[in-house]
Amino acid sequence: MADPHIKCELDILDKLTVILYRSAFTLAAIIMAIIATETNATTPFLIMVALLASTTVHIYDKRFRWLIQGAGLFAAIWFMSGLWQPLALGAALFVFSALSIKEYFCFKVKILLLTPIALAGFWFCLVFNAINIAIGFAMVGAALLAFAAFSKWRMPLHFDIGDKSRYQV
C-alpha cells in the first residue's frame, strides 16, 4: 500500500490516477447521499464510481489490487447484463468497503473501519426491503465516504503512490 513517508516523483499518469481515485470517493459520498432519498435511481452511477475507483487502486500487493479491481469490473458488467441488480450494487459497495479498509491501513483513520458495516447494512436492508433502515445506513455510509474523501483531498498526491518499486505487476 502507499506509504506517506516516501516521496517519489509523480508522472502525469500517477497524478491522474490519484485524482481519479480521490474523485471516486467524492462521487461515491454524493451518490450515497442521493441513494438515501432515491434508493433505486442512482445504481448505474454507483457502478460507474466503483469501476472508476477499482481501476485506480494503489496497492502494492497485486492479489488485493486485483480483487478490488475485479469486483469493480464485475459490478459494471453485472449491471450492464440486466440480471439481478442488487448483486451489482453489492459488488460496487464491496469496492468502497475494501478501499476504506485500505485507507485505514495506510493512514490509520479508524472511523473508516465502520464503512464496510454501514455499506453492508445498507445493502442487506435494501435487498430485504427494509427501506427506512437502508436510508439510515446510506446516510451513515455517505458521511463516512465523505470523510474519507475529505481526508484524501487534504493529503499531498504522493501519499497515495508511495514507493513505486514495491508494486507487484
Order of alpha helices (4+ residues) and beta strands (2+ residues): alpha-alpha-alpha-alpha-alpha-alpha-alpha
